[in-house]
Each structure stands twice: as C-alpha cells, then as structure tokens.
Amino acid sequence: ADPRFAGVAVAEWGGYGFMVLAVGVSVFFNTLIRQVTAYFVHEEGQDTHTQAEASSFNKLSIGLMTNTVVVPMGVSWFLSIGSDGTLVVGDQTWYEPGGFISQMMVLIICSWTTDLLIFCNIMPLVNKHCLSRFVYSDEKLEQLWKPMPYQIGSSYAVCLVLFAMGFIYGPLYPPAYLLGAAALGPRLHRVKTGALTAS
C-alpha cells in the first residue's frame, strides 16, 4: 500500500478522534452547566415556579450559548492563527474531517438525543401501568402516577442555542440552516405543548 494514503487515513481518523473528543467535552460541560444551574435555582428559593423557570432560562441560555457557540468558534479562530500572526477565519482546516464545521454539525445532531431520551423514557409508563398494580398505599400510588416535571426554562434555553447555532454557522456551512431548523421545529412544538400542559 502507498504510505501516502496510509498517512492521509491516519490524519483523517485523528481528525475524527479530535472531533469526538471536542464534542464529548462540550456535551459534558453542557450537562455540568445544567446541574449547577438547577442547584443555584433551587438555592435561590424563588417564590413561584414561573420565577424559578425564568431564572433557569436566564442562566442556562448564557451558559449553554457560551459553551456551545462561543467557545468552539473562539478555539477555532485561535487555531486558525498562522505562523505570521495573521488570522484567517473559515480557512481550509475548518472544513476538514474533524474540523470546526463537522464538530458543529455533530453538536446540532447531539441536541436531538435529548428529545430521543424524552421520547424513549418508558419509566413513567412502567410506573403507571405495571408497578402501580402492586401498590396499596394511596401516597405511593399518587407518587407512581405523578407525571414527570417539564422544565420549560431549560427547553427554551436549548431552543435559543439551536437557533443561534443555525443562525451563526449557517453562513459558514449552509446545511446548518436545515439541521438547525430540523432540530428546532419539533422542539418548539414540544415546548409549546409542554407549556400548555404545565399551565
């Protein structure tokens, strides 16, 4: 085999490995931001649920936007600085395997996983239709039939981040508009439905 092709293959797989690592770090910090925000909102002791959700949205929108949109672009800009100190925005490295554009596409697609987890969460159905048959306490029965809480503030924050990703990365890579819209449309519908159900 030609060693040149082997070198190209190694470089591509290295790029994909870096992409997976970068996306994994971003998803990890997004999860951490959610947990820290939930803790601080709980510690604030808001008077109403509406105020708590508004506080959650304000914090999450800033944290998730910074971690998902601003930081990856800032890192890519920093890595695009040439040896002579010139900054080239959107150079070839952004479009190579494992580059900035592919990372953003994976991040947008990863945002769908939260919707998939909500859709595939069967525990409320198991609690309601299976486990509740073996419970004789009214308190335990109400606990099993209690629906999962819907976090409207968090959902709106994710909608804002998805819109920003499509709006900012679309000029660099037009399919980002389609991916962002495909992720944002169903989520907005679920947020509206969840808000009406929770109200």
N, CA, C and O of each residue as an XYZ file, in Angstrom:
796
protein
N       0.842     -1.182      0.000
C       0.000      0.000      0.000
C       0.889      1.248      0.000
O       1.969      1.265      0.591
N       0.412      2.268     -0.667
C       1.153      3.512     -0.745
C       1.164      4.170      0.634
O       0.097      4.410      1.199
N       2.343      4.470      1.192
C       2.400      5.083      2.526
C       1.747      6.457      2.567
O       1.342      6.918      3.635
N       1.640      7.122      1.408
C       0.980      8.433      1.411
C      -0.489      8.298      1.775
O      -1.019      9.102      2.542
N      -1.159      7.270      1.218
C      -2.565      7.053      1.545
C      -2.735      6.654      3.006
O      -3.706      7.044      3.655
N      -1.782      5.871      3.521
C      -1.855      5.494      4.936
C      -1.732      6.723      5.822
O      -2.414      6.833      6.841
N      -0.855      7.655      5.431
C      -0.711      8.882      6.211
C      -1.969      9.727      6.179
O      -2.357     10.312      7.191
N      -2.618      9.792      5.002
C      -3.867     10.549      4.900
C      -4.951      9.912      5.756
O      -5.706     10.612      6.431
N      -5.030      8.571      5.729
C      -6.042      7.872      6.529
C      -5.825      8.111      8.018
O      -6.776      8.340      8.765
N      -4.561      8.057      8.441
C      -4.255      8.307      9.850
C      -4.637      9.729     10.240
O      -5.182      9.956     11.321
N      -4.349     10.694      9.353
C      -4.696     12.081      9.638
C      -6.205     12.267      9.739
O      -6.689     12.987     10.613
N      -6.957     11.612      8.835
C      -8.413     11.732      8.883
C      -8.985     11.112     10.154
O      -9.843     11.708     10.805
N      -8.513      9.921     10.508
C      -9.013      9.288     11.725
C      -8.603     10.080     12.952
O      -9.344     10.144     13.933
N      -7.415     10.687     12.898
C      -7.018     11.562     14.005
C      -7.932     12.768     14.122
O      -8.266     13.203     15.224
N      -8.338     13.310     12.968
C      -9.272     14.431     12.980
C     -10.622     14.045     13.547
O     -11.224     14.796     14.314
N     -11.104     12.843     13.158
C     -12.383     12.370     13.702
C     -12.285     12.121     15.209
O     -13.220     12.401     15.960
N     -11.139     11.590     15.635
C     -10.946     11.374     17.067
C     -10.961     12.680     17.847
O     -11.545     12.764     18.927
N     -10.309     13.706     17.284
C     -10.325     15.020     17.932
C     -11.734     15.589     17.957
O     -12.132     16.219     18.937
N     -12.496     15.371     16.884
C     -13.864     15.865     16.833
C     -14.720     15.219     17.924
O     -15.467     15.902     18.624
N     -14.603     13.896     18.060
C     -15.374     13.189     19.086
C     -14.978     13.690     20.473
O     -15.837     13.880     21.334
N     -13.691     13.902     20.688
C     -13.231     14.409     21.979
C     -13.790     15.799     22.258
O     -14.267     16.070     23.361
N     -13.731     16.688     21.254
C     -14.222     18.054     21.439
C     -15.719     18.077     21.707
O     -16.188     18.802     22.584
N     -16.473     17.277     20.944
C     -17.921     17.221     21.152
C     -18.233     16.620     22.517
O     -19.139     17.084     23.210
N     -17.490     15.592     22.905
C     -17.698     14.984     24.223
C     -17.455     15.957     25.351
O     -18.208     15.988     26.325
N     -16.402     16.758     25.226
C     -16.119     17.771     26.254
C     -17.233     18.805     26.304
O     -17.656     19.215     27.385
N     -17.707     19.225     25.140
C     -18.780     20.214     25.099
C     -20.060     19.667     25.729
O     -20.717     20.364     26.501
N     -20.417     18.419     25.403
C     -21.616     17.806     25.975
C     -21.459     17.631     27.485
O     -22.412     17.831     28.238
N     -20.264     17.261     27.922
C     -20.017     17.103     29.362
C     -20.222     18.418     30.104
O     -20.878     18.456     31.144
N     -19.657     19.496     29.563
C     -19.806     20.787     30.231
C     -21.245     21.304     30.134
O     -21.708     22.000     31.038
N     -21.950     20.979     29.062
C     -23.368     21.337     28.999
C     -24.157     20.650     30.114
O     -25.012     21.263     30.753
N     -23.859     19.376     30.335
C     -24.512     18.646     31.426
C     -24.146     19.250     32.775
O     -24.997     19.390     33.653
N     -22.874     19.606     32.932
C     -22.434     20.223     34.185
C     -23.117     21.572     34.402
O     -23.516     21.899     35.519
N     -23.249     22.344     33.339
C     -23.925     23.644     33.439
C     -25.377     23.456     33.860
O     -25.893     24.229     34.666
N     -26.036     22.441     33.323
C     -27.426     22.171     33.701
C     -27.537     21.823     35.187
O     -28.423     22.316     35.884
N     -26.633     20.973     35.658
C     -26.686     20.561     37.063
C     -26.403     21.733     38.002
O     -27.097     21.913     39.003
N     -25.390     22.521     37.679
C     -25.055     23.674     38.517
C     -26.195     24.687     38.510
O     -26.530     25.262     39.546
N     -26.787     24.903     37.337
C     -27.913     25.842     37.249
C     -29.091     25.359     38.081
O     -29.713     26.148     38.791
N     -29.403     24.071     38.001
C     -30.504     23.532     38.798
C     -30.242     23.709     40.289
O     -31.160     24.009     41.052
N     -28.990     23.524     40.705
C     -28.647     23.704     42.121
C     -28.840     25.152     42.560
O     -29.430     25.414     43.608
N     -28.338     26.096     41.752
C     -28.437     27.510     42.130
C     -29.885     27.994     42.105
O     -30.296     28.778     42.961
N     -30.658     27.526     41.122
C     -32.068     27.917     41.075
C     -32.805     27.393     42.307
O     -33.657     28.079     42.872
N     -32.467     26.171     42.711
C     -33.098     25.621     43.923
C     -32.695     26.417     45.164
O     -33.522     26.672     46.040
N     -31.417     26.809     45.234
C     -30.933     27.552     46.398
C     -31.491     28.969     46.448
O     -31.565     29.563     47.523
N     -31.882     29.516     45.309
C     -32.443     30.869     45.308
C     -33.779     30.930     46.043
O     -34.139     31.969     46.598
N     -34.501     29.838     46.047
C     -35.789     29.817     46.731
C     -36.794     30.786     46.126
O     -37.364     31.623     46.827
N     -37.006     30.668     44.831
C     -37.956     31.554     44.155
C     -39.368     31.351     44.712
O     -39.729     30.254     45.139
N     -40.152     32.424     44.698
C     -41.500     32.368     45.276
C     -42.455     31.518     44.451
O     -43.315     30.833     45.004
N     -42.309     31.559     43.137
C     -43.221     30.812     42.272
C     -42.429     29.938     41.309
O     -41.235     30.144     41.089
N     -43.122     28.958     40.741
C     -42.499     28.080     39.748
C     -42.126     28.863     38.494
O     -41.115     28.572     37.855
N     -42.933     29.847     38.145
C     -42.650     30.673     36.968
C     -41.342     31.432     37.141
O     -40.532     31.494     36.216
N     -41.132     32.010     38.324
C     -39.879     32.723     38.580
C     -38.684     31.779     38.559
O     -37.607     32.145     38.090
N     -38.872     30.573     39.063
C     -37.784     29.594     39.037
C     -37.425     29.201     37.608
O     -36.246     29.083     37.275
N     -38.431     28.999     36.765
C     -38.162     28.649     35.372
C     -37.518     29.813     34.618
O     -36.650     29.601     33.771
N     -37.942     31.037     34.924
C     -37.325     32.210     34.292
C     -35.866     32.336     34.700
O     -35.011     32.635     33.867
N     -35.575     32.109     35.975
C     -34.194     32.152     36.441
C     -33.366     31.063     35.781
O     -32.214     31.287     35.409
N     -33.960     29.874     35.638
C     -33.260     28.782     34.967
C     -32.962     29.128     33.513
O     -31.866     28.855     33.024
N     -33.931     29.727     32.817
C     -33.713     30.108     31.426
C     -32.599     31.147     31.298
O     -31.745     31.038     30.419
N     -32.608     32.155     32.173
C     -31.586     33.208     32.106
C     -30.187     32.645     32.284
O     -29.262     33.039     31.574
N     -30.029     31.738     33.217
C     -28.696     31.171     33.478
C     -28.282     30.186     32.399
O     -27.151     30.216     31.912
N     -29.209     29.313     32.031
C     -28.864     28.292     31.039
C     -28.608     28.891     29.665
O     -27.717     28.433     28.949
N     -29.369     29.899     29.290
C     -29.170     30.487     27.965
C     -27.778     31.080     27.832
O     -27.149     30.962     26.780
N     -27.291     31.716     28.889
C     -25.937     32.281     28.846
C     -24.886     31.175     28.876
O     -23.944     31.188     28.084
N     -25.049     30.217     29.790
C     -24.052     29.159     29.925
C     -23.971     28.257     28.709
O     -22.881     27.981     28.207
N     -25.132     27.793     28.229
C     -25.122     26.900     27.074
C     -24.691     27.613     25.809
O     -24.002     27.033     24.970
N     -25.094     28.879     25.665
C     -24.688     29.641     24.480
C     -23.168     29.829     24.464
O     -22.523     29.688     23.425
N     -22.618     30.144     25.619
C     -21.165     30.341     25.691
C     -20.423     29.053     25.391
O     -19.467     29.053     24.615
N     -20.854     27.955     25.998
C     -20.137     26.696     25.847
C     -20.340     26.051     24.482
O     -19.430     25.404     23.965
N     -21.518     26.219     23.894
C     -21.830     25.519     22.650
C     -21.544     26.344     21.412
O     -21.238     25.784     20.359
N     -21.636     27.663     21.512
C     -21.494     28.511     20.332
C     -20.198     29.329     20.383
O     -19.407     29.303     19.441
N     -19.988     30.049     21.478
C     -18.877     30.999     21.538
C     -17.528     30.295     21.684
O     -16.587     30.593     20.950
N     -17.436     29.357     22.635
C     -16.150     28.715     22.909
C     -15.617     27.930     21.707
O     -14.450     28.104     21.358
N     -16.427     27.060     21.048
C     -15.866     26.342     19.882
C     -15.388     27.274     18.770
O     -14.357     27.026     18.145
N     -16.151     28.355     18.525
C     -15.713     29.277     17.480
C     -14.448     30.022     17.904
O     -13.562     30.252     17.081
N     -14.356     30.399     19.173
C     -13.150     31.071     19.655
C     -11.928     30.180     19.564
O     -10.849     30.638     19.188
N     -12.087     28.905     19.906
C     -10.967     27.971     19.806
C     -10.553     27.780     18.352
O      -9.363     27.715     18.043
N     -11.530     27.690     17.468
C     -11.206     27.529     16.044
C     -10.512     28.765     15.493
O      -9.582     28.650     14.693
N     -10.951     29.937     15.909
C     -10.254     31.152     15.492
C      -8.817     31.153     15.989
O      -7.897     31.509     15.253
N      -8.630     30.752     17.241
C      -7.276     30.725     17.810
C      -6.387     29.749     17.043
O      -5.222     30.045     16.777
N      -6.935     28.585     16.688
C      -6.140     27.593     15.951
C      -5.902     28.003     14.504
O      -5.029     27.447     13.837
N      -6.680     28.981     14.009
C      -6.508     29.435     12.625
C      -5.445     30.515     12.492
O      -5.151     30.948     11.378
N      -4.865     30.959     13.596
C      -3.808     31.971     13.533
C      -2.569     31.353     12.904
O      -2.054     30.346     13.389
N      -2.100     31.950     11.840
C      -0.930     31.443     11.147
C       0.360     31.736     11.880
O       0.371     32.422     12.902
N       1.446     31.205     11.345
C       2.752     31.407     11.971
C       3.191     32.860     11.926
O       3.997     33.293     12.750
N       2.655     33.632     10.951
C       2.997     35.041     10.863
C       2.067     35.922     11.692
O       2.177     37.147     11.661
N       1.140     35.289     12.442
C       0.247     36.047     13.313
C      -1.039     36.505     12.665
O      -1.853     37.163     13.314
N      -1.246     36.173     11.390
C      -2.480     36.581     10.722
C      -3.598     35.594     11.042
O      -3.370     34.393     11.179
N      -4.807     36.128     11.157
C      -5.975     35.316     11.472
C      -6.800     35.119     10.209
O      -7.235     36.084      9.580
N      -7.010     33.865      9.848
C      -7.807     33.522      8.683
C      -9.072     32.815      9.184
O      -9.023     31.674      9.645
N     -10.193     33.515      9.084
C     -11.453     32.950      9.551
C     -12.057     32.084      8.457
O     -12.199     32.524      7.316
N     -12.413     30.845      8.807
C     -13.030     29.946      7.846
C     -12.057     29.392      6.829
O     -12.415     29.223      5.663
N     -10.820     29.101      7.246
C      -9.859     28.544      6.297
C     -10.144     27.057      6.086
O     -11.134     26.522      6.586
N      -9.256     26.404      5.336
C      -9.483     25.016      4.945
C      -9.583     24.082      6.144
O     -10.314     23.092      6.092
N      -8.864     24.376      7.219
C      -8.881     23.488      8.381
C     -10.272     23.391      9.010
O     -10.589     22.386      9.646
N     -11.099     24.414      8.841
C     -12.446     24.386      9.408
C     -13.313     23.337      8.724
O     -14.249     22.815      9.329
N     -13.005     23.022      7.456
C     -13.852     22.122      6.664
C     -13.263     20.732      6.513
O     -13.866     19.883      5.858
N     -12.119     20.481      7.090
C     -11.504     19.167      7.003
C     -12.164     18.207      7.996
O     -12.834     18.652      8.928
N     -11.981     16.889      7.806
C     -12.564     15.922      8.756
C     -12.100     16.215     10.179
O     -10.904     16.336     10.443
N     -13.054     16.324     11.080
C     -12.735     16.640     12.462
C     -12.565     18.123     12.723
O     -12.231     18.522     13.839
N     -12.794     18.954     11.696
C     -12.641     20.390     11.865
C     -13.842     21.024     12.545
O     -14.741     20.349     13.046
N     -13.816     22.334     12.542
C     -14.835     23.107     13.252
C     -16.242     22.841     12.724
O     -17.177     22.689     13.510
N     -16.402     22.782     11.411
C     -17.725     22.612     10.818
C     -18.313     21.248     11.181
O     -19.482     21.151     11.555
N     -17.505     20.203     11.070
C     -18.021     18.878     11.413
C     -18.359     18.781     12.896
O     -19.299     18.078     13.267
N     -17.610     19.475     13.749
C     -17.937     19.497     15.174
C     -19.290     20.142     15.408
O     -20.082     19.658     16.218
N     -19.557     21.233     14.703
C     -20.831     21.922     14.888
C     -22.002     21.075     14.400
O     -23.070     21.066     15.013
N     -21.795     20.366     13.298
C     -22.869     19.515     12.813
C     -23.176     18.398     13.816
O     -24.341     18.075     14.049
N     -22.149     17.821     14.396
C     -22.356     16.768     15.382
C     -23.038     17.330     16.625
O     -23.884     16.663     17.220
N     -22.677     18.557     17.027
C     -23.330     19.174     18.189
C     -24.816     19.404     17.942
O     -25.642     19.184     18.828
N     -25.152     19.849     16.730
C     -26.573     20.049     16.415
C     -27.312     18.718     16.444
O     -28.419     18.628     16.976
N     -26.694     17.677     15.868
C     -27.331     16.371     15.872
C     -27.440     15.823     17.294
O     -28.430     15.175     17.637
N     -26.425     16.081     18.122
C     -26.468     15.611     19.509
C     -27.607     16.260     20.282
O     -28.103     15.689     21.254
N     -28.027     17.450     19.857
C     -29.141     18.098     20.548
C     -30.427     17.303     20.377
O     -31.350     17.419     21.183
N     -30.483     16.485     19.308
C     -31.664     15.645     19.106
C     -31.716     14.505     20.118
O     -32.790     13.972     20.394
N     -30.561     14.127     20.674
C     -30.540     12.985     21.581
C     -31.367     13.256     22.829
O     -31.969     12.330     23.374
N     -31.412     14.499     23.297
C     -32.224     14.800     24.470
C     -33.705     14.563     24.172
O     -34.436     14.037     25.011
N     -34.140     14.956     22.972
C     -35.518     14.672     22.587
C     -35.763     13.172     22.498
O     -36.827     12.686     22.881
N     -34.774     12.441     21.990
C     -34.917     10.986     21.875
C     -35.013     10.342     23.250
O     -35.788      9.406     23.448
N     -34.222     10.845     24.207
C     -34.271     10.297     25.554
C     -35.623     10.566     26.201
O     -36.159      9.715     26.911
N     -36.176     11.762     25.951
C     -37.501     12.068     26.493
C     -38.553     11.160     25.859
O     -39.451     10.663     26.538
N     -38.429     10.952     24.550
C     -39.401     10.115     23.844
C     -39.321      8.659     24.289
O     -40.340      7.978     24.400
N     -38.098      8.187     24.541
C     -37.890      6.783     24.884
C     -37.936      6.516     26.386
O     -37.659      5.396     26.817
N     -38.277      7.513     27.186
C     -38.342      7.310     28.627
C     -39.621      6.549     28.969
O     -40.708      7.126     29.000
N     -39.479      5.253     29.224
C     -40.644      4.406     29.452
C     -40.962      4.233     30.932
O     -41.970      3.617     31.279
N     -40.118      4.767     31.803
C     -40.350      4.560     33.233
C     -41.695      5.114     33.711
O     -42.359      4.453     34.510
N     -42.131      6.308     33.257
C     -43.473      6.751     33.687
C     -44.571      5.771     33.290
O     -45.512      5.557     34.053
N     -44.461      5.171     32.098
C     -45.455      4.187     31.675
C     -45.372      2.913     32.517
O     -46.395      2.325     32.869
N     -44.152      2.494     32.833
C     -43.979      1.308     33.677
C     -44.549      1.567     35.069
O     -45.238      0.722     35.639
N     -44.247      2.757     35.610
C     -44.760      3.090     36.938
C     -46.289      3.118     36.957
O     -46.918      2.622     37.892
N     -46.878      3.704     35.910
C     -48.329      3.905     35.895
C     -49.096      2.619     35.625
O     -50.118      2.363     36.262
N     -48.613      1.804     34.684
C     -49.404      0.660     34.238
C     -48.938     -0.680     34.814
O     -49.681     -1.659     34.759
N     -47.732     -0.741     35.360
C     -47.233     -2.016     35.875
C     -47.031     -1.989     37.394
O     -47.651     -2.759     38.129
N     -46.154     -1.089     37.849
C     -45.819     -1.071     39.268
C     -46.986     -0.631     40.138
O     -47.118     -1.066     41.282
N     -47.835      0.238     39.589
C     -48.955      0.729     40.396
C     -49.949     -0.378     40.748
O     -50.729     -0.216     41.687
N     -49.943     -1.491     40.026
C     -50.864     -2.599     40.307
C     -50.498     -3.342     41.595
O     -51.323     -4.047     42.175
N     -49.251     -3.171     42.029
C     -48.790     -3.887     43.218
C     -48.656     -2.970     44.428
O     -48.025     -3.334     45.420
N     -49.250     -1.780     44.346
C     -49.154     -0.800     45.426
C     -50.522     -0.653     46.073
O     -51.539     -0.586     45.384
N     -50.542     -0.605     47.393
C     -51.799     -0.491     48.126
C     -51.903      0.813     48.914
O     -52.954      1.121     49.476
N     -50.812      1.576     48.954
C     -50.829      2.848     49.656
C     -51.234      3.961     48.689
O     -50.713      4.050     47.578
N     -52.165      4.803     49.125
C     -52.590      5.921     48.271
C     -51.435      6.878     47.985
O     -51.316      7.410     46.881
N     -50.595      7.089     48.981
C     -49.455      8.002     48.796
C     -48.482      7.465     47.756
O     -48.014      8.208     46.893
N     -48.176      6.172     47.840
C     -47.274      5.562     46.864
C     -47.913      5.516     45.488
O     -47.228      5.694     44.481
N     -49.228      5.278     45.433
C     -49.926      5.242     44.155
C     -49.898      6.604     43.474
O     -49.679      6.687     42.266
N     -50.118      7.671     44.235
C     -50.049      9.023     43.667
C     -48.638      9.343     43.195
O     -48.451     10.031     42.191
N     -47.650      8.839     43.924
C     -46.261      9.075     43.520
C     -45.939      8.391     42.200
O     -45.238      8.954     41.360
N     -46.456      7.163     42.014
C     -46.201      6.444     40.767
C     -46.976      7.049     39.598
O     -46.509      6.996     38.460
N     -48.130      7.612     39.855
C     -48.939      8.204     38.788
C     -48.554      9.651     38.508
O     -49.047     10.245     37.550
N     -47.698     10.214     39.313
C     -47.324     11.610     39.137
C     -46.513     11.777     37.848
O     -45.534     11.059     37.648
N     -46.896     12.698     36.982
C     -46.136     12.880     35.731
C     -44.776     13.511     35.984
O     -44.543     14.153     37.008
N     -43.898     13.309     35.033
C     -42.565     13.901     35.139
C     -42.665     15.417     35.011
O     -43.447     15.916     34.202
N     -41.888     16.154     35.793
C     -41.922     17.625     35.677
C     -41.322     18.075     34.350
O     -40.324     17.523     33.886
N     -41.935     19.069     33.758
C     -41.457     19.601     32.481
C     -40.701     20.895     32.740
O     -41.265     21.849     33.276
N     -39.439     20.934     32.367
C     -38.580     22.084     32.623
C     -38.655     23.031     31.430
O     -37.900     22.910     30.465
N     -39.578     23.967     31.525
C     -39.826     24.869     30.407
C     -38.637     25.814     30.187
O     -38.254     26.077     29.047
N     -38.062     26.318     31.272
C     -36.921     27.231     31.138
C     -35.751     26.583     30.433
O     -35.123     27.200     29.573
N     -35.452     25.340     30.789
C     -34.359     24.614     30.140
C     -34.658     24.362     28.675
O     -33.769     24.482     27.832
N     -35.894     24.016     28.358
C     -36.256     23.747     26.966
C     -36.164     25.006     26.109
O     -35.697     24.950     24.972
N     -36.605     26.133     26.646
C     -36.480     27.388     25.908
C     -35.015     27.770     25.700
O     -34.655     28.303     24.650
N     -34.178     27.501     26.685
C     -32.748     27.802     26.545
C     -32.126     26.973     25.432
O     -31.315     27.481     24.657
N     -32.502     25.699     25.348
C     -31.981     24.845     24.278
C     -32.479     25.332     22.917
O     -31.738     25.292     21.935
N     -33.738     25.796     22.856
C     -34.253     26.354     21.596
C     -33.435     27.563     21.159
O     -33.123     27.720     19.979
N     -33.091     28.416     22.122
C     -32.286     29.593     21.801
C     -30.910     29.196     21.280
O     -30.407     29.795     20.329
N     -30.304     28.192     21.895
C     -28.985     27.727     21.459
C     -29.058     27.131     20.061
O     -28.186     27.390     19.231
N     -30.090     26.333     19.790
C     -30.244     25.755     18.454
C     -30.420     26.837     17.396
O     -29.838     26.757     16.315
N     -31.229     27.855     17.715
C     -31.407     28.953     16.771
C     -30.081     29.668     16.515
O     -29.759     29.996     15.374
N     -29.311     29.908     17.585
C     -28.028     30.596     17.434
C     -27.049     29.776     16.614
O     -26.305     30.324     15.801
N     -27.045     28.466     16.821
C     -26.124     27.615     16.058
C     -26.456     27.651     14.573
O     -25.561     27.785     13.739
N     -27.740     27.531     14.239
C     -28.111     27.603     12.834
C     -27.874     28.972     12.241
O     -27.442     29.081     11.094
N     -28.149     30.025     13.002
C     -28.018     31.394     12.507
C     -26.561     31.801     12.319
O     -26.225     32.489     11.355
N     -25.693     31.373     13.242
C     -24.281     31.789     13.182
C     -23.481     30.897     12.243
O     -22.641     31.388     11.488
N     -23.735     29.584     12.281
C     -22.934     28.668     11.480
C     -23.487     28.475     10.076
O     -22.801     27.925      9.214
N     -24.722     28.922      9.830
C     -25.299     28.795      8.505
C     -24.496     29.466      7.406
O     -24.287     28.857      6.357
N     -24.031     30.716      7.604
C     -23.214     31.343      6.547
C     -21.920     30.594      6.250
O     -21.424     30.637      5.124
N     -21.366     29.902      7.259
C     -20.144     29.139      7.038
C     -20.417     27.806      6.356
O     -19.607     27.316      5.570
N     -21.585     27.224      6.674
C     -21.936     25.924      6.118
C     -23.453     25.877      5.988
O     -24.142     25.566      6.960
N     -23.993     26.182      4.796
C     -25.451     26.326      4.632
C     -26.302     25.155      5.119
O     -27.415     25.398      5.587
N     -25.848     23.888      5.040
C     -26.695     22.819      5.600
C     -26.991     22.972      7.090
O     -27.899     22.326      7.614
N     -26.223     23.831      7.774
C     -26.509     24.067      9.190
C     -27.883     24.687      9.377
O     -28.531     24.472     10.402
N     -28.337     25.467      8.378
C     -29.696     26.008      8.455
C     -30.726     24.887      8.516
O     -31.654     24.921      9.325
N     -30.546     23.883      7.639
C     -31.506     22.785      7.587
C     -31.450     21.933      8.850
O     -32.485     21.567      9.406
N     -30.233     21.618      9.300
C     -30.104     20.814     10.511
C     -30.667     21.546     11.725
O     -31.355     20.957     12.559
N     -30.360     22.850     11.808
C     -30.874     23.640     12.917
C     -32.386     23.724     12.902
O     -33.032     23.608     13.944
N     -32.962     23.931     11.702
C     -34.422     24.008     11.599
C     -35.069     22.663     11.919
O     -36.116     22.607     12.564
N     -34.429     21.567     11.457
C     -34.974     20.242     11.737
C     -34.954     19.926     13.222
O     -35.828     19.216     13.719
N     -33.956     20.452     13.938
C     -33.897     20.227     15.376
C     -34.768     21.210     16.144
O     -35.343     20.861     17.175
N     -34.868     22.449     15.639
C     -35.587     23.494     16.365
C     -37.098     23.371     16.224
O     -37.826     23.600     17.190
N     -37.582     23.013     15.033
C     -39.020     22.967     14.807
C     -39.759     22.026     15.746
O     -40.682     22.459     16.436
N     -39.377     20.739     15.794
C     -40.065     19.827     16.720
C     -39.914     20.226     18.179
O     -40.834     20.041     18.974
N     -38.752     20.774     18.534
C     -38.553     21.165     19.933
C     -39.455     22.334     20.305
O     -40.008     22.357     21.404
N     -39.612     23.304     19.409
C     -40.522     24.411     19.697
C     -41.947     23.909     19.880
O     -42.677     24.394     20.744
N     -42.338     22.939     19.066
C     -43.680     22.356     19.215
C     -43.827     21.691     20.581
O     -44.855     21.839     21.241
N     -42.783     20.950     21.006
C     -42.858     20.281     22.302
C     -42.854     21.286     23.449
O     -43.523     21.081     24.462
N     -42.093     22.384     23.288
C     -42.085     23.403     24.336
C     -43.470     24.037     24.462
O     -43.963     24.254     25.569
N     -44.092     24.330     23.321
C     -45.428     24.930     23.356
C     -46.439     23.967     23.973
O     -47.271     24.369     24.786
N     -46.364     22.699     23.584
C     -47.274     21.705     24.141
C     -47.030     21.510     25.627
O     -47.973     21.398     26.411
N     -45.744     21.470     26.016
C     -45.422     21.300     27.425
C     -45.834     22.475     28.256
O     -46.264     22.307     29.397
N     -45.711     23.688     27.704
C     -46.119     24.881     28.434
C     -47.611     24.897     28.639
O     -48.082     25.258     29.717
N     -48.371     24.510     27.622
C     -49.839     24.472     27.759
C     -50.275     23.399     28.754
O     -51.230     23.582     29.509
N     -49.552     22.270     28.738
C     -49.906     21.186     29.651
C     -49.577     21.545     31.094
O     -50.310     21.211     32.025
N     -48.422     22.254     31.254
C     -47.985     22.579     32.621
C     -48.769     23.735     33.209
O     -48.817     23.887     34.430
N     -49.394     24.568     32.353
C     -50.090     25.740     32.855
C     -51.471     25.384     33.391
O     -52.197     26.263     33.856
